Amino acid sequence: MLYNSLNAMKAKQLDVGKFADGQGLWLHKRNKQHGKWILRLVVHGKRREMGLGRWPDVSIAEARERAAKARKQVRDDLDPIEERRKTKYTYTRNMLKDVIAKCHEAKKAELKGERNQKQWLSPLSVHVIPKLGDMAVESIDQHVVKSVLDPIWHKKPEVARKVMNRMNITLKYAAALGLDVDLQATSKARALLGKRDHKPTHIPSLPYAEVPAFYRMLCTKNSMTCLALRFLILTATRTGEVRMAQFDEIQDDIWILPPERTKTGIEHRVPLSGEALNVISLASTENNLPWLFPTRKGKVLSDMAMSMFMRKEKYEARPHGFRSSFRTWAENETDADWETKETSLGHAVGSTVERSYQRSDLLEKRRALMQNWAHFLTG
């Protein structure tokens, strides 16, 4: 059985690799000059690895002392890793909840709109901060991340994905602050959690052949929600873009979406068909507010209003699905090229380099396509 097999001179001469000192203490060297001490333990029947500090900053003698203390805690039926978490890194600036707050503040510039900013933070606020917020970010490892994701890994796979993504970003931010964090904690947790029993589902949409009948039904209804849905279908845009649409964004027969309200972060010009202009005219007679489709109380239309209407009308399809209906129609029923169809949906076409040379947004081609779409919808 190995026992105190290393010494200062031998440790210095060792090359890259893992070297046992005895009783579960290992020196992991990533190069000739640097490494770290790892203690392997069995805590409550589970194998654990506990970091004891960097080599050569922590000498062999000090590493052995720390290892002896940890082994004694195990004999006393304590988890030395958990005990260290309770006492280590008490400075407020290192608490996970504070690092998350700082990371979120730094991310705000690239998150478009207050709603997106809140959505980014939401998974962490619900699933991470209540459980781990007061823990030192340096103490976050794969076991901690796994404990948070375990309850939702299979039941709420999309939420779990967002939690893991945000945690990974937070740990990278912590590393940029100079904190000693495990940047592989989330990927290790993923390995521990295993494969999810999840099949991705697409947003349900109406077959494009059924959309004209639905559109005609909307024309018989007199509500802002139905006007918004008509505009949404005619422009093949996103629900958030339609809900927040304002009259001053309409210039002649073009709707100009500012960068902060597009998914790509780039200004998007939407050519308006005659039918779309008619919908705007109807909306303008109903209100004198800045938004095209406000509620009766003068507020922005709820993000659930259009979906709720479709549910009440017994449709399984959802508003966002009309983008798919439009794209399928354009593919099957028109000769429009791929770039025109994709740009009509507000997608970024081509690589960054390609877009730097192709600066046209194909407005005239898209104008013809959207007019044909309106003719199809209105018969």
Secondary structure, DSSP 8 states (H G I E B T S, - for coil): --BS---HHHHHH--SEEEEEETTEEEEESSSS-EEEEEEEEETTEEEEEEEEEETTS-HHHHHHHHHHHHHHHHTT--HHHHHHHHS---GGGBHHHHHHHHHHHHGGGS-HHHHHHHHHHHHHHHTHHHHTTSBGGG--HHHHHHHHTTTTTTSHHHHHHHHHHHHHHHHHHHHTT----TTHHHHHHHHH--------------GGGHHHHHHHHHT--SHHHHHHHHHHHHT--HHHHHT-BGGGEETTEEEE-GGGSTTSS-EEEE--HHHHHHHHHHHHH--SSBSSB-TTSSB--TTHHHHHHHHTT----TTHHHHHHHHHHHHH----HHHHHHHTT---S-HHHHHH-----HHHHHHHHHHHHHHHH-
